[in-house]
């Protein structure tokens, strides 16, 4: 079991661990019982962000309709429409050495599909987490449990990888957004 992170905590990934080349980001969640008529469909999305703080083009927005970036460094496992079962609900593989130099950080987000129409929000989601795995050993390096701090939010930035002085670090974010995927896209400079 890896390091358990707190919100806002930053941890070195590659400094002192030069052999770490390929990592996996596992995202998971459960939904609480609720009386609505719709199933929950949560989606993990990834934003490859330039030093300006924005995504340079749509190809650097990785989600269920665009499963990898042009370099092939970031690959999404695909949409899990139910979230049933134990373990990671959605998964992203990253080859750190292949990430283009113009990518300063990689943000990992989760949104609720059609949340307003279905009257759903993250207050109805529990046990949400993001974890980092060393794909060579399949060992969990770190994990951030997002907690139950959300009520009306329909999107969450769970965490991000970022470059710092030539090394990769992980930041446990846990920041909620209203407005779902559209709000996140606008935040990262993409128009919807």
C-alpha positions in Angstrom: 0.0 0.0 0.0 1.3 3.4 -1.0 1.4 6.8 0.8 -2.0 8.1 1.8 -2.3 11.7 0.8 -4.2 14.7 2.2 -5.8 17.4 0.1 -3.2 19.8 -1.2 -0.3 17.5 -0.5 2.4 17.3 -3.1 4.7 14.3 -3.5 7.8 13.6 -5.7 7.3 10.8 -8.1 10.5 10.5 -10.1 13.0 12.3 -7.9 15.0 9.5 -6.3 13.1 7.0 -8.4 14.7 7.3 -11.8 13.4 3.8 -12.8 9.8 5.0 -12.7 8.9 5.3 -16.4 5.3 4.1 -16.7 2.5 4.8 -14.2 -1.2 4.2 -14.0 -3.8 6.5 -12.6 -6.7 4.6 -11.1 -9.9 6.4 -10.3 -12.8 4.9 -8.4 -16.1 5.7 -6.7 -19.3 4.4 -5.4 -22.7 5.9 -5.6 -25.0 6.2 -2.6 -28.6 4.8 -2.8 -30.9 7.5 -4.1 -34.5 7.6 -5.3 -33.8 9.0 -8.8 -34.8 7.3 -11.9 -31.4 7.3 -13.6 -28.3 5.3 -13.2 -25.1 7.2 -12.4 -22.4 7.4 -15.2 -19.2 9.0 -13.9 -16.4 9.7 -16.4 -12.7 10.3 -15.9 -11.1 12.9 -18.2 -7.6 14.1 -18.5 -6.3 17.5 -19.5 -2.7 17.9 -20.8 -2.0 21.5 -19.8 0.7 23.8 -21.3 2.8 26.1 -19.1 0.2 28.8 -19.8 -2.3 26.8 -17.7 -4.4 26.0 -20.7 -4.9 22.9 -23.0 -3.4 23.8 -26.4 -5.9 21.9 -28.5 -8.7 19.3 -28.4 -6.3 16.4 -29.0 -4.8 17.1 -25.5 -8.2 16.5 -23.9 -8.4 12.7 -23.2 -11.8 11.2 -22.4 -14.2 8.4 -23.6 -14.3 9.8 -27.1 -10.6 10.5 -27.4 -8.7 7.8 -25.6 -5.1 8.9 -26.2 -3.1 12.0 -26.9 -1.2 12.4 -30.2 2.1 11.3 -28.7 0.6 8.1 -27.3 2.0 8.9 -23.8 -1.4 9.2 -22.2 -3.9 6.4 -22.8 -7.4 6.2 -21.2 -8.8 2.7 -20.7 -12.3 3.7 -21.8 -15.7 4.5 -20.4 -17.1 2.4 -17.5 -20.8 3.2 -17.6 -21.8 1.6 -14.3 -18.9 1.9 -11.8 -20.0 -1.5 -10.5 -17.5 -3.8 -8.7 -14.4 -3.2 -6.6 -11.2 -1.5 -7.6 -10.6 1.2 -10.2 -13.6 2.3 -12.2 -11.5 4.0 -14.9 -7.8 3.9 -15.6 -5.2 6.0 -17.4 -1.7 4.8 -18.4 1.1 7.3 -18.7 4.6 6.9 -20.2 6.4 9.7 -18.4 9.3 9.8 -20.9 6.9 10.2 -23.8 4.9 13.1 -22.5 5.7 16.1 -24.8 7.8 18.9 -23.4 5.0 21.4 -23.9 2.9 19.6 -21.3 3.6 21.1 -17.9 0.9 19.3 -16.0 -1.7 16.5 -16.5 -5.0 17.0 -14.6 -7.2 14.1 -13.8 -10.9 14.9 -13.4 -14.2 13.1 -12.8 -17.6 14.3 -14.0 -21.2 13.0 -13.7 -22.6 12.5 -17.2 -25.9 14.5 -17.7 -25.9 15.5 -14.0 -28.3 18.4 -14.3 -30.9 16.4 -16.3 -30.6 13.5 -13.9 -30.5 15.7 -10.7 -27.2 14.1 -9.7 -24.2 15.6 -7.9 -21.1 14.5 -6.0 -23.0 14.7 -2.7 -24.5 11.4 -3.9 -21.0 9.8 -4.5 -18.9 8.1 -1.9 -15.5 6.4 -1.6 -14.1 8.4 -4.5 -10.3 8.2 -4.9 -7.4 8.6 -7.2 -4.3 6.5 -6.9 -0.9 6.3 -8.6 0.5 2.8 -9.6 4.0 1.9 -10.8 3.0 -0.2 -13.8 6.3 -2.1 -13.9 5.6 -3.6 -10.4 1.8 -3.0 -10.1 2.5 -1.4 -6.7 0.4 1.4 -5.5 2.7 4.4 -4.9 0.1 6.8 -3.4 -3.6 7.3 -2.9 -5.8 10.2 -2.3 -9.3 9.6 -0.9 -11.5 12.6 -1.9 -13.7 12.4 1.1 -17.3 13.5 1.3 -16.8 17.3 1.0 -19.0 17.8 -2.0 -22.7 18.6 -2.1 -23.8 20.4 -5.4 -20.6 19.8 -7.5 -21.0 17.9 -10.7 -17.2 17.7 -11.6 -14.1 17.2 -9.5 -10.4 17.8 -10.2 -9.0 14.8 -8.3 -5.3 15.3 -8.8 -2.6 16.3 -11.2 0.9 15.3 -12.3 3.2 18.2 -12.9 6.8 18.9 -13.9 9.1 20.6 -11.4 12.8 21.1 -12.1 12.8 18.2 -14.6 11.0 15.8 -12.3 7.4 14.7 -12.0 5.4 15.3 -8.9 1.8 14.5 -7.9 -0.6 17.0 -6.3 -3.8 15.9 -4.5 -6.3 18.5 -5.5 -9.9 17.4 -4.6 -11.5 20.6 -6.0 -15.1 20.6 -7.0 -16.8 22.5 -9.8 -20.4 23.2 -10.7 -21.3 23.0 -14.4 -19.8 19.5 -15.1 -17.5 18.8 -18.0 -18.3 22.1 -19.7 -17.0 24.1 -16.7 -13.9 22.0 -16.6 -13.2 22.5 -20.3 -13.7 26.2 -19.9 -11.3 26.3 -16.9 -8.6 24.6 -19.0 -9.2 26.9 -22.1 -11.3 24.6 -24.3 -14.6 25.8 -25.7 -17.5 23.5 -25.6 
